[in-house]
Amino acid sequence: MKKTYKVNEIFYSLQGEGYYTGTAAVFLRLSGCNRCCDFCDTDHQSGSAMTADEIVDAVSAFSSRHLVVTGGEPLLQLDSALLRALKAERFYVQIETNGTLPVPPEVDWVTCSPKDAPWAVDRIDELKVVYQGQDVEQLASLLPAPRLFLQPCSGLNVAETIAYILDHPKWRLSLQTHKLIDIR
């Protein structure tokens, strides 16, 4: 019996947040999460069981070879077996994680959007903090990354986020542009 992964959805769009904003990408949303964030905008509990081969076939139907694996928390399911199958089809794999689990070595880019500690992420390419007035400098010292992004929480505190960045210019603004231009 082949291992299956609970897949919430697979779709093709533009990356709307962070460093790769505007990049054509295939999105693989895995079901489940180990955090319950009150601002979460994703229904990530439902899903269908798919094998690695079925996932690779589905994501390969699109033009881009930039794959964003997200959730919920994708590292609850994403493993080296699925990643090796994706890499065999030349996918560049970006994950969006809350930082609570270690990252398999086959992942190309790690976007960490930390929630509550403890964290176990072992490498971060970009730290993307959903800003709610918390101490982001402490987060950045605990979770070092070469690229730092602040994102307004659900678009409700844009002015406060911009003011923080103006006072702390090592941070960059990340907007959920997919929501602003009404795409998935």
Secondary structure in CASP SS format (residue, H / E / C, confidence):
PFRMAT SS
TARGET T0000
AUTHOR 0000-0000-0000
METHOD secondary structure of the structure
MODEL  1
M C 1.00
K C 1.00
K C 1.00
T E 1.00
Y E 1.00
K E 1.00
V E 1.00
N E 1.00
E E 1.00
I E 1.00
F E 1.00
Y E 1.00
S E 1.00
L E 1.00
Q C 1.00
G C 1.00
E C 1.00
G C 1.00
Y C 1.00
Y C 1.00
T C 1.00
G C 1.00
T C 1.00
A E 1.00
A E 1.00
V E 1.00
F E 1.00
L E 1.00
R E 1.00
L E 1.00
S C 1.00
G C 1.00
C C 1.00
N C 1.00
R C 1.00
C C 1.00
C C 1.00
D C 1.00
F C 1.00
C C 1.00
D C 1.00
T C 1.00
D C 1.00
H C 1.00
Q C 1.00
S C 1.00
G C 1.00
S E 1.00
A E 1.00
M E 1.00
T E 1.00
A H 1.00
D H 1.00
E H 1.00
I H 1.00
V H 1.00
D H 1.00
A H 1.00
V H 1.00
S C 1.00
A C 1.00
F C 1.00
S C 1.00
S C 1.00
R C 1.00
H E 1.00
L E 1.00
V E 1.00
V E 1.00
T E 1.00
G C 1.00
G C 1.00
E C 1.00
P H 1.00
L H 1.00
L H 1.00
Q C 1.00
L C 1.00
D C 1.00
S H 1.00
A H 1.00
L H 1.00
L H 1.00
R H 1.00
A H 1.00
L H 1.00
K H 1.00
A H 1.00
E C 1.00
R C 1.00
F C 1.00
Y E 1.00
V E 1.00
Q E 1.00
I E 1.00
E E 1.00
T E 1.00
N C 1.00
G C 1.00
T C 1.00
L C 1.00
P C 1.00
V C 1.00
P C 1.00
P C 1.00
E C 1.00
V C 1.00
D C 1.00
W E 1.00
V E 1.00
T E 1.00
C E 1.00
S C 1.00
P C 1.00
K C 1.00
D C 1.00
A C 1.00
P C 1.00
W C 1.00
A C 1.00
V C 1.00
D C 1.00
R C 1.00
I C 1.00
D C 1.00
E E 1.00
L E 1.00
K E 1.00
V E 1.00
V E 1.00
Y E 1.00
Q C 1.00
G C 1.00
Q C 1.00
D C 1.00
V H 1.00
E H 1.00
Q H 1.00
L H 1.00
A H 1.00
S H 1.00
L H 1.00
L C 1.00
P C 1.00
A C 1.00
P C 1.00
R C 1.00
L E 1.00
F E 1.00
L E 1.00
Q E 1.00
P E 1.00
C H 1.00
S H 1.00
G H 1.00
L C 1.00
N C 1.00
V H 1.00
A H 1.00
E H 1.00
T H 1.00
I H 1.00
A H 1.00
Y H 1.00
I H 1.00
L H 1.00
D H 1.00
H C 1.00
P C 1.00
K C 1.00
W C 1.00
R E 1.00
L E 1.00
S C 1.00
L C 1.00
Q C 1.00
T H 1.00
H H 1.00
K H 1.00
L H 1.00
I C 1.00
D C 1.00
I C 1.00
R C 1.00
END
